[in-house]
Amino acid sequence: MNTDQLRELLPVTRDLIYMNTGWAGPTTTQVLRRIAETLEQESAVGPASAKGVAIGREANNEARVAVASMLNAAEVDVTLTHSTREGVNVVLYGMDWKPGDELLICDLEHPALTSPANVLAQRMGVKVNSVAIPALSQQSEILNLVKSALNKRTKIVALSHIQYTCGLRMPIKEISSMAHEMGIPVLVDGAQSFGQIDVNVDDLGCDFYALSGQKWLMGPVGTGALYVHPERRNMIEPLFSTNALEASHDTTERRPLARFGLVSQSPGLAAGFSESIRIASEIGIGNIEQHAMSLADLLRERIAATVGCNILSPTLPESACGLVTVGLDGWPPEELVTTLQERFGIVGRTVQGPDGIRFSTHFFNTPSEVEKVRDTLEQLAIEKYKPA
Ligand SMILES: Cc1ncc(COP(=O)(O)O)c(C=O)c1O
């Protein structure tokens, strides 16, 4: 599938320059159809009839197998969730914390990680060690900063694979091996990486990987998954127990991670999740990454040459990705986002730390869209912001 073919499946691309996949990707007509068909089939046979239950089971299994294959993980090591946050919470609240234990995060993290960290600090006396990592850090600097923050009280390292504010890629593989030398497990927030770049949990060596379907994968909202390394299964207890079997530690059970699921999955959404993985696999994650990166490079290059525009994202290939954060002199980011959307049909979002507007470049975006964004930013830099 090429970019034009993917755009055909995305009606939004006819009306808008949609560069906000990092928040939520548009859903293809194929995924929408798969969701509707599954729900119709389930309803036609009765959702709680033997056939209806089988449809639900099959949809969930198909999604779990598809996620596992995309992560290069064994199927039993993946459980479905409804979001990245859910996976992060299952791990962080499932651990046995003692006052004074340390949780290592960094100051670029999304509230998906900082909120549970703050709650653990308040409720359990956990010390949250938030390492300050400049958005434009080199990979070696990140490693040194993380290394100097690790100590014998560190109970887990929890970091995003790609930072949402600026698109900084984190050296997760190296961080995992450094942490493991001290016996410390690593939890990765994969919200911005799954579907954008190749994620191989075996190669990364991380212990937990939380992800969602609605961003770079362009799947439905309310889908996600959590990978748990088999040796870490017993490190966490279920947040809530659903029934006796699921709360048990019986590792002979066919699905050892089932005990971490609290809320039932919608078969329609699970089927849509699988379909979005199928489409991403058909395009090829390598092609998605390469396309996203080349458009982001083009945007960075054009912005750097535009008076009044500033690039706030990393530019080195090993640290950059398809998220580009930009500042425009004199323009408050919120006003810029609104103006771009209302007057020019360009969709981005504001971020803080660094403060700016973030554009996401996906496989369905084009070089001419990037040029239009640049031209518009130049025009707005010349017009200057005029408060109402
Ligand atoms: C790094 C990061 N983590 C977590 C999330 C939240 O994802 P979800 O809504 O799937 O929990 C986001 C959403 O923007 C994110 O960028």
The ligand as an ORCA input file, in Angstrom:
! r2SCAN-3c Opt
* xyz 0 1
  C       3.930      9.325     25.814
  C       2.463      9.146     26.030
  N       2.041      8.274     26.957
  C       0.740      8.037     27.170
  C      -0.220      8.698     26.454
  C      -1.647      8.392     26.741
  O      -2.079      7.403     25.893
  P      -3.455      6.649     26.196
  O      -4.538      7.664     25.977
  O      -3.493      5.530     25.253
  O      -3.395      6.222     27.611
  C       0.158      9.620     25.469
  C      -0.879     10.351     24.714
  O      -0.627     11.365     24.088
  C       1.530      9.842     25.245
  O       1.947     10.692     24.311
*
